[in-house]
Amino acid sequence: MNKLQRCRAPIYEMLEQYRIMGNRSYHVPGHKNGEAYDGVEGAGFLDEVMKYDVTEISGTDDLHHPEGVIKEAQELAADCFGAEESFFLVGGSTAGNLALILTACPEPGMIMIVQRNVHKSVIHGLMLAGVRAVFLEPLIDPLSGLSVAPAAEAVKAALAAYPEAAAVLVTMPNYYGMGSDLAPLARICHDSGVPLLVDEAHGAHYGQHPALPAGALTSGADGVVQSTHKMLTAMTMGAMLHVQGPRLDRALLRQRLAMVQSSSPSYPMMASLDLARRLLHSRGKGAFTAGLAAVDVLRRGLAELPRYGLVQPAEPLHRNTPPDSLAAYVTQDPFKVVIYDATGVLSGFELQRRLEAKGCVPEMSDDRHVVLLLSLGSKAEDADLLLQALREIDSEEPSISPHTVSKPDSRNNSTWNNFHSLQISAPVPFSLKPVSANEIESIDLEHCMGRVAAEMVIPYPPGIPILYPGEVITDQIQRRLAGLAKGGAKFQACADPVLQRIEVYNIQKGGEA
């Protein structure tokens, strides 16, 4: 596409024209271009966006059968992100993950090879599709104790053990911006005739600047889901699904997308996806200049604050030695700055609380680390304010009560259950069948060791299940859950959101290991 086309934003331009025309609405939505809020408190907040909040009428096109501006916008997105075809998602990356799984495994009982530390939306997709999941343990970065992605050898072995597998699904990068080389995984999948699906929710910006890691599409992935709202500039819930190659049934994928997405998609959200793409297309590498400068200010400032450690890939032993492409952790998103208190005094949770008290709100924390997220929208003064807050926290150390933080190791993983010795699991059946109330009981977390979980336990963020129903709760898992609960982690999916109690299967129903 030529430069003039790339500078267009077809959906936004259509909505702007709709607003200017000022036609009278005799259709949904019921707010009637925001007029229902005239004279009502809060009208100022809603006034502008509601003028652009339309529905499928003449000229606005249809997300589920695009022929006009939405079709053009998606074609521009494919050109920008290097896909053969791109689809706008108004339900976040969740909708894309669900659609990919339902496409790759169209019949219950099919096998999919899945990285174990996946987002909860992947687990939900496995349930919806009735998949038998073969879980792969990810490699662990020994310096931080954090998990990244499965080894290429593990993927190859799993495909050899389960040649009937329909697809392989991995996450890259992880919530901490850490990654490894996807190209070997793509080659192994394609040699076996199966697609590589990648949850690239946190990597929508990848490949758009030399300072950023390569994207999953460039590495050979067949289906890639990106949260355009996370690291780029779309509205929250705005995401994209990109596909290439012959290994995914595109017609079935469209049908699955229609199943999991609203039949009344948000036009302001789609316009924000259109504008986020246009920003990259029109500015190119220059879109990241200010944000990368802010990252540089922050990293240089951290180098002068020895109290705070920084998670980053290990340096090669020799300057001219390239990074090991098979290592657990070889790429880092520069916009994800992951720090920890190297003195061991402040946990990640406590450091986050202290930063928030000073007006600096991190992305997330675990019991050791704090994830500080910058983007192309960040500025040098953002980095300066953050560094000032960190300096103040450092100077306040005498008033801080000592708190022991366990050192990172491969059994103290911050984001998921990494306590199994097997690299490749047996197939785990997933279904939508609910657990009967008479099969389960709620017990104190401290007494759950050896019992079988009857619910999913998901620290959020990052939204990666530590437990799923049917999994045995080992001593290490129990201690991990107790540590997260004590540190103030927030949980989803479990009956007790503060995780003082946990639901397990009754012993008479096979609920004891």
C-alpha positions as CSV (number, residue, x, y, z in Angstrom):
1,M,0.0,0.0,0.0
2,N,1.2,3.5,-0.7
3,K,1.9,6.2,1.8
4,L,-1.3,8.0,1.2
5,Q,-3.4,4.9,2.0
6,R,-1.4,4.2,5.1
7,C,-2.2,7.6,6.5
8,R,-5.9,6.9,6.2
9,A,-8.1,5.7,9.1
10,P,-11.3,4.6,7.3
11,I,-13.4,3.8,10.3
12,Y,-12.5,7.0,12.1
13,E,-13.1,9.0,9.0
14,M,-16.5,7.5,8.5
15,L,-17.5,8.2,12.1
16,E,-16.2,11.8,11.8
17,Q,-18.3,12.3,8.7
18,Y,-21.3,10.7,10.5
19,R,-20.9,13.3,13.3
20,I,-20.6,16.2,10.9
21,M,-23.7,15.2,9.0
22,G,-25.8,15.4,12.1
23,N,-28.5,13.0,10.8
24,R,-31.4,12.3,13.1
25,S,-31.2,8.8,14.7
26,Y,-34.1,6.4,14.4
27,H,-32.0,3.4,15.3
28,V,-30.0,2.1,18.2
29,P,-28.2,2.9,20.5
30,G,-30.8,4.4,22.8
31,H,-28.7,7.4,23.9
32,K,-29.3,9.0,20.5
33,N,-25.9,10.4,19.9
34,G,-25.6,11.3,23.6
35,E,-28.7,13.5,23.6
36,A,-30.3,11.4,26.4
37,Y,-27.7,12.8,28.7
38,D,-28.5,16.5,28.1
39,G,-28.5,18.2,31.4
40,V,-27.6,15.1,33.3
41,E,-24.6,14.8,35.6
42,G,-21.7,13.1,33.7
43,A,-22.8,14.4,30.4
44,G,-19.5,16.0,29.7
45,F,-17.7,12.7,30.0
46,L,-20.0,11.0,27.6
47,D,-20.8,13.8,25.2
48,E,-18.0,13.4,22.7
49,V,-17.6,9.7,22.5
50,M,-21.3,9.1,22.1
51,K,-21.4,11.2,19.0
52,Y,-19.3,8.5,17.5
53,D,-21.1,5.5,19.0
54,V,-23.1,4.2,16.1
55,T,-24.3,0.8,14.9
56,E,-24.6,-1.2,11.7
57,I,-26.5,1.2,9.5
58,S,-26.0,2.3,5.9
59,G,-22.4,3.3,5.4
60,T,-20.9,2.0,8.7
61,D,-20.2,-1.5,7.5
62,D,-20.4,-4.7,9.6
63,L,-17.5,-6.3,11.5
64,H,-18.9,-9.8,10.9
65,H,-19.3,-9.3,7.2
66,P,-17.0,-6.4,6.3
67,E,-17.3,-4.9,2.8
68,G,-16.5,-1.2,3.3
69,V,-14.6,0.8,5.8
70,I,-14.0,-2.0,8.3
71,K,-12.7,-4.2,5.5
72,E,-10.3,-1.5,4.4
73,A,-9.2,-0.8,8.0
74,Q,-8.4,-4.5,8.5
75,E,-6.5,-4.7,5.2
76,L,-4.4,-1.7,6.4
77,A,-3.8,-3.5,9.7
78,A,-2.6,-6.6,7.9
79,D,-0.2,-4.4,5.9
80,C,1.1,-2.7,9.0
81,F,1.6,-5.8,11.1
82,G,2.9,-8.1,8.4
83,A,-0.1,-10.5,8.2
84,E,-1.9,-12.0,5.3
85,E,-5.2,-11.2,7.0
86,S,-6.1,-9.3,10.2
87,F,-9.3,-9.2,12.2
88,F,-10.4,-6.5,14.7
89,L,-11.3,-7.8,18.2
90,V,-13.6,-5.8,20.4
91,G,-13.4,-8.3,23.3
92,G,-9.6,-8.1,23.8
93,S,-7.1,-10.8,23.2
94,T,-9.5,-13.1,25.0
95,A,-11.8,-13.2,22.0
96,G,-8.9,-14.0,19.7
97,N,-7.6,-16.8,21.9
98,L,-11.0,-18.4,22.1
99,A,-11.5,-18.1,18.3
100,L,-8.1,-19.6,17.5
101,I,-8.6,-22.6,19.8
102,L,-12.2,-23.2,18.5
103,T,-10.8,-23.1,15.0
104,A,-7.8,-25.3,15.5
105,C,-9.8,-27.8,17.5
106,P,-13.3,-27.9,15.9
107,E,-14.4,-31.1,17.6
108,P,-14.3,-32.1,21.3
109,G,-11.6,-34.5,22.3
110,M,-8.9,-33.2,20.0
111,I,-5.4,-32.7,21.3
112,M,-3.6,-29.4,21.5
113,I,-0.1,-28.9,22.9
114,V,-0.2,-25.9,25.2
115,Q,2.4,-24.0,27.3
116,R,1.4,-24.5,30.9
117,N,1.7,-20.8,32.0
118,V,-1.0,-19.5,29.7
119,H,-3.5,-16.8,30.3
120,K,-6.9,-17.8,31.7
121,S,-8.5,-17.1,28.4
122,V,-6.6,-20.0,26.9
123,I,-7.8,-22.3,29.6
124,H,-11.4,-21.1,29.0
125,G,-10.9,-21.8,25.2
126,L,-9.8,-25.3,26.0
127,M,-13.0,-25.8,28.1
128,L,-15.2,-24.4,25.3
129,A,-13.6,-26.6,22.7
130,G,-13.5,-29.7,24.9
131,V,-9.7,-30.0,24.2
132,R,-7.4,-32.6,25.7
133,A,-4.4,-30.4,26.5
134,V,-0.9,-31.7,26.6
135,F,0.9,-29.2,28.8
136,L,4.5,-28.3,28.4
137,E,6.6,-26.8,31.1
138,P,8.3,-23.6,30.2
139,L,12.0,-22.9,30.5
140,I,13.0,-20.9,33.6
141,D,15.4,-18.0,33.7
142,P,17.8,-19.0,36.4
143,L,18.6,-15.4,37.4
144,S,15.0,-14.2,38.1
145,G,13.3,-17.6,38.6
146,L,10.6,-16.5,36.1
147,S,9.2,-18.7,33.4
148,V,9.4,-17.9,29.7
149,A,8.3,-20.4,27.1
150,P,8.8,-24.2,26.4
151,A,12.0,-25.4,24.9
152,A,12.0,-26.3,21.2
153,E,13.0,-29.8,22.2
154,A,9.9,-30.1,24.4
155,V,7.7,-29.1,21.5
156,K,9.3,-31.6,19.2
157,A,9.0,-34.4,21.7
158,A,5.4,-33.6,22.4
159,L,4.5,-33.6,18.7
160,A,6.4,-36.9,18.3
161,A,4.5,-38.4,21.3
162,Y,1.1,-37.0,20.1
163,P,1.3,-36.9,16.3
164,E,-2.5,-36.4,16.2
165,A,-2.2,-33.0,17.9
166,A,-4.1,-30.2,16.1
167,A,-1.9,-27.3,17.1
168,V,0.7,-25.8,19.4
169,L,-0.1,-22.7,21.5
170,V,2.5,-20.6,23.4
171,T,2.7,-17.2,25.0
172,M,5.3,-14.7,23.9
173,P,6.4,-12.4,25.5
174,N,5.4,-13.1,29.0
175,Y,3.9,-10.4,31.3
176,Y,7.4,-9.3,32.3
177,G,8.4,-8.6,28.7
178,M,10.7,-11.7,28.6
179,G,11.0,-13.9,25.5
180,S,12.9,-16.5,23.6
181,D,13.3,-17.3,19.9
182,L,10.0,-18.5,18.4
183,A,11.4,-19.4,14.9
184,P,12.6,-22.9,16.0
185,L,9.2,-23.6,17.4
186,A,7.5,-22.6,14.2
187,R,9.8,-24.8,12.1
188,I,9.1,-27.8,14.3
189,C,5.4,-27.2,14.1
190,H,5.4,-26.8,10.4
191,D,7.6,-29.9,9.9
192,S,4.8,-31.8,11.7
193,G,2.1,-30.1,9.6
194,V,0.5,-28.2,12.5
195,P,0.0,-24.4,13.1
196,L,1.8,-22.5,15.8
197,L,-0.6,-20.2,17.6
198,V,0.9,-17.4,19.7
199,D,-0.7,-15.3,22.4
200,E,1.3,-12.1,21.8
201,A,-1.0,-10.0,23.8
202,H,1.9,-8.0,25.2
203,G,3.8,-7.7,22.0
204,A,1.6,-5.7,19.6
205,H,4.5,-3.3,19.1
206,Y,7.1,-5.9,18.4
207,G,8.9,-5.6,15.1
208,Q,7.9,-2.0,14.7
209,H,11.3,-0.6,15.7
210,P,14.9,-2.0,15.6
211,A,15.1,-1.6,19.4
212,L,12.1,-4.0,19.8
213,P,12.2,-7.8,19.5
214,A,10.9,-9.5,16.4
215,G,7.2,-10.3,16.2
216,A,5.6,-13.7,16.2
217,L,4.5,-13.4,12.6
218,T,8.0,-12.7,11.4
219,S,9.1,-15.7,13.4
220,G,6.7,-17.9,11.4
221,A,3.6,-18.2,13.6
222,D,0.4,-19.0,11.9
223,G,-2.1,-17.3,14.2
224,V,-1.2,-14.4,16.5
225,V,-3.3,-12.5,19.0
226,Q,-2.3,-9.0,20.1
227,S,-3.7,-6.6,22.7
228,T,-3.4,-3.4,20.7
229,H,-4.6,-1.5,23.8
230,K,-1.8,-2.8,26.0
231,M,1.4,-1.6,24.4
232,L,0.0,0.5,21.6
233,T,-2.7,3.1,21.7
234,A,-6.1,1.5,21.2
235,M,-8.9,1.8,23.7
236,T,-9.0,-0.9,26.4
237,M,-10.5,-4.1,25.0
238,G,-9.2,-3.2,21.5
239,A,-7.1,-6.1,20.0
240,M,-6.3,-7.8,16.8
241,L,-5.9,-11.3,15.4
242,H,-3.4,-11.8,12.6
243,V,-3.1,-14.9,10.4
244,Q,-0.8,-16.2,7.7
245,G,-0.2,-19.4,5.8
246,P,-2.5,-22.3,4.9
247,R,-2.7,-24.1,8.2
248,L,-5.8,-22.3,9.7
249,D,-9.3,-22.6,8.1
250,R,-10.1,-18.9,7.6
251,A,-13.8,-19.4,6.9
252,L,-14.1,-21.4,10.1
253,L,-12.1,-18.7,12.0
254,R,-14.6,-16.0,10.8
255,Q,-17.5,-18.1,12.0
256,R,-15.8,-18.7,15.4
257,L,-15.1,-15.0,15.7
258,A,-18.7,-14.3,15.1
259,M,-19.5,-16.7,17.9
260,V,-17.3,-15.1,20.6
261,Q,-17.6,-11.4,19.7
262,S,-20.6,-9.2,20.1
263,S,-23.0,-8.8,17.2
264,S,-23.1,-5.1,18.2
265,P,-19.4,-4.2,18.3
266,S,-18.2,-0.8,19.6
267,Y,-17.4,1.6,16.7
268,P,-15.4,3.9,18.9
269,M,-13.3,0.9,19.9
270,M,-12.8,-0.1,16.3
271,A,-11.9,3.5,15.4
272,S,-9.3,3.4,18.1
273,L,-7.8,0.3,16.5
274,D,-7.8,2.1,13.2
275,L,-6.1,5.1,14.7
276,A,-3.5,3.0,16.6
277,R,-2.6,1.4,13.3
278,R,-2.5,4.7,11.5
279,L,-0.1,6.2,14.1
280,L,2.4,3.4,13.3
281,H,1.9,3.5,9.6
282,S,2.3,7.3,9.3
283,R,5.1,7.8,11.9
284,G,7.0,4.6,11.5
285,K,10.0,4.3,13.8
286,G,9.5,7.9,14.9
287,A,6.4,6.8,16.9
288,F,8.7,5.3,19.5
289,T,11.3,8.0,19.8
290,A,9.9,9.7,22.9
291,G,9.0,6.4,24.6
292,L,12.4,4.9,24.1
293,A,14.0,8.1,25.3
294,A,12.0,7.8,28.5
295,V,13.1,4.2,28.9
296,D,16.8,5.3,28.5
297,V,16.3,7.9,31.2
298,L,14.8,5.3,33.6
299,R,17.5,2.7,33.0
300,R,20.3,5.2,33.4
301,G,18.7,6.4,36.6
302,L,18.3,2.9,37.9
303,A,22.0,2.2,37.3
304,E,22.7,4.9,39.9
305,L,20.4,3.3,42.4
306,P,22.1,0.1,43.5
307,R,19.2,-0.8,45.8
308,Y,17.0,-1.8,42.8
309,G,17.9,-4.8,40.7
310,L,16.8,-5.1,37.1
311,V,15.6,-8.2,35.3
312,Q,17.4,-8.5,32.0
313,P,18.8,-11.3,29.8
314,A,22.3,-12.6,30.9
315,E,25.1,-11.1,29.0
316,P,27.1,-13.4,26.6
317,L,30.4,-14.6,28.1
318,H,32.2,-13.0,25.2
319,R,31.3,-9.7,23.5
320,N,31.1,-11.2,20.0
321,T,29.1,-14.3,21.1
322,P,25.5,-14.0,19.9
323,P,22.7,-14.9,22.5
324,D,21.8,-18.5,22.7
325,S,18.6,-18.9,20.6
326,L,17.6,-21.9,22.7
327,A,18.0,-20.2,26.0
328,A,15.0,-19.6,28.2
329,Y,15.4,-15.8,28.1
330,V,17.1,-13.9,25.3
331,T,14.8,-11.0,24.5
332,Q,13.4,-8.2,26.7
333,D,10.8,-5.7,25.8
334,P,12.5,-2.4,26.6
335,F,9.2,-0.9,27.6
336,K,8.8,-3.4,30.4
337,V,11.2,-2.4,33.1
338,V,11.1,-5.1,35.9
339,I,12.7,-4.2,39.1
340,Y,13.1,-5.6,42.6
341,D,14.6,-4.6,46.0
342,A,18.0,-6.2,45.9
343,T,18.3,-5.8,49.7
344,G,15.4,-8.1,50.2
345,V,13.7,-5.7,52.5
346,L,10.7,-4.8,50.4
347,S,8.6,-7.4,48.6
348,G,7.3,-6.6,45.2
349,F,3.8,-6.1,46.6
350,E,5.2,-3.7,49.2
351,L,7.3,-1.8,46.7
352,Q,4.2,-1.4,44.5
353,R,2.2,0.0,47.5
354,R,5.0,2.5,48.3
355,L,5.2,3.7,44.7
356,E,1.4,4.1,44.5
357,A,1.5,6.2,47.7
358,K,3.8,8.5,45.8
359,G,1.5,8.8,42.8
360,C,3.4,6.2,40.6
361,V,1.2,3.3,39.6
362,P,3.0,0.2,38.3
363,E,1.5,-2.4,36.0
364,M,1.7,-5.2,38.5
365,S,3.8,-6.9,41.1
366,D,4.5,-10.3,42.5
367,D,6.2,-11.3,45.8
368,R,9.6,-10.1,44.4
369,H,9.2,-8.0,41.3
370,V,7.5,-4.8,40.2
371,V,6.6,-4.4,36.5
372,L,6.9,-0.8,35.3
373,L,5.3,-0.3,31.9
374,L,6.3,2.5,29.6
375,S,5.1,2.9,26.0
376,L,5.3,5.1,23.0
377,G,3.1,7.5,25.0
378,S,5.7,7.9,27.8
379,K,7.9,10.9,28.2
380,A,11.2,11.6,29.9
381,E,9.4,13.4,32.8
382,D,7.5,10.2,33.5
383,A,10.8,8.5,34.1
384,D,12.1,11.4,36.2
385,L,9.1,11.2,38.5
386,L,9.4,7.5,38.9
387,L,13.1,7.7,39.7
388,Q,12.4,10.4,42.3
389,A,9.9,8.2,44.0
390,L,12.4,5.3,44.1
391,R,15.0,7.6,45.6
392,E,12.6,8.6,48.3
393,I,11.7,5.0,49.1
394,D,15.4,4.2,49.3
395,S,16.0,7.1,51.7
396,E,13.1,5.9,53.9
397,E,14.7,2.5,54.4
398,P,15.4,3.0,58.2
399,S,11.7,3.2,58.8
400,I,10.9,0.0,56.9
401,S,10.4,-3.1,58.9
402,P,12.6,-5.9,57.5
403,H,10.8,-8.4,55.3
404,T,12.4,-11.5,54.0
405,V,12.0,-12.1,50.3
406,S,12.9,-15.5,49.0
407,K,15.6,-15.6,46.4
408,P,14.5,-16.5,42.9
409,D,14.9,-20.1,41.8
410,S,13.3,-22.5,39.5
411,R,10.8,-23.6,42.2
412,N,9.8,-20.1,43.3
413,N,8.1,-18.9,40.1
414,S,6.2,-15.7,40.4
415,T,3.4,-16.3,37.9
416,W,2.3,-19.9,37.7
417,N,2.6,-23.5,38.9
418,N,6.0,-24.8,38.0
419,F,6.2,-27.6,40.4
420,H,5.9,-30.7,38.3
421,S,8.9,-32.8,37.3
422,L,7.5,-34.0,34.0
423,Q,8.3,-31.8,31.0
424,I,5.3,-33.0,29.0
425,S,2.0,-33.8,30.7
426,A,-0.4,-36.6,29.8
427,P,-3.5,-35.2,28.0
428,V,-5.7,-33.3,30.4
429,P,-9.4,-33.3,29.4
430,F,-11.3,-30.0,29.6
431,S,-15.0,-29.5,29.3
432,L,-17.8,-27.2,30.3
433,K,-19.4,-29.7,32.7
434,P,-19.9,-28.0,36.0
435,V,-18.7,-29.5,39.2
436,S,-21.6,-30.6,41.4
437,A,-21.9,-29.0,44.8
438,N,-22.1,-32.3,46.5
439,E,-18.7,-33.3,45.1
440,I,-16.7,-30.5,46.7
441,E,-16.0,-28.9,50.0
442,S,-14.3,-25.6,51.1
443,I,-11.3,-26.0,53.4
444,D,-8.7,-23.8,55.0
445,L,-5.9,-23.1,52.6
446,E,-3.4,-24.4,55.2
447,H,-5.0,-27.8,55.1
448,C,-5.2,-28.3,51.3
449,M,-2.0,-30.2,50.7
450,G,-2.6,-33.5,49.0
451,R,-6.2,-32.6,48.0
452,V,-7.5,-32.2,44.5
453,A,-8.5,-28.7,43.4
454,A,-12.1,-28.2,42.4
455,E,-11.7,-24.7,41.2
456,M,-9.3,-22.5,39.2
457,V,-7.1,-20.2,41.1
458,I,-5.8,-17.2,39.1
459,P,-3.6,-14.4,40.5
460,Y,-4.6,-11.3,38.6
461,P,-2.6,-9.7,37.2
462,P,-1.1,-11.6,35.3
463,G,-4.2,-13.8,34.9
464,I,-2.2,-17.1,34.7
465,P,-3.8,-20.0,36.6
466,I,-1.7,-21.5,39.3
467,L,-4.3,-24.3,39.7
468,Y,-7.0,-25.7,37.5
469,P,-9.7,-28.2,38.6
470,G,-8.5,-31.7,38.9
471,E,-4.9,-30.8,39.8
472,V,-3.3,-32.2,43.0
473,I,-2.3,-29.5,45.4
474,T,1.3,-30.3,46.5
475,D,3.1,-28.9,49.5
476,Q,5.0,-26.5,47.1
477,I,1.8,-25.3,45.5
478,Q,0.2,-24.7,48.9
479,R,3.1,-22.7,50.1
480,R,3.1,-20.7,46.9
481,L,-0.6,-19.9,47.2
482,A,-0.2,-19.0,50.9
483,G,2.7,-16.7,50.1
484,L,0.8,-14.9,47.4
485,A,-2.3,-14.5,49.6
486,K,-0.2,-13.2,52.5
487,G,1.5,-10.7,50.2
488,G,-1.8,-9.2,49.1
489,A,-2.2,-10.7,45.6
490,K,-5.6,-10.5,44.1
491,F,-7.3,-13.7,42.8
492,Q,-9.9,-14.5,40.2
493,A,-12.1,-17.6,39.5
494,C,-11.8,-19.0,43.1
495,A,-14.7,-18.7,45.5
496,D,-12.7,-16.9,48.1
497,P,-11.0,-13.9,46.4
498,V,-8.5,-13.4,49.3
499,L,-7.8,-17.2,49.3
500,Q,-8.1,-18.0,52.9
501,R,-10.1,-21.0,51.9
502,I,-10.1,-23.2,48.8
503,E,-12.6,-25.6,47.2
504,V,-11.4,-29.2,46.7
505,Y,-13.1,-32.4,45.8
506,N,-14.5,-34.5,48.6
507,I,-12.2,-37.3,49.6
508,Q,-15.0,-39.9,48.9
509,K,-15.1,-38.5,45.4
510,G,-11.4,-39.0,44.8
511,G,-10.3,-35.7,46.2
512,E,-7.1,-36.9,47.9
513,A,-3.8,-37.6,46.3
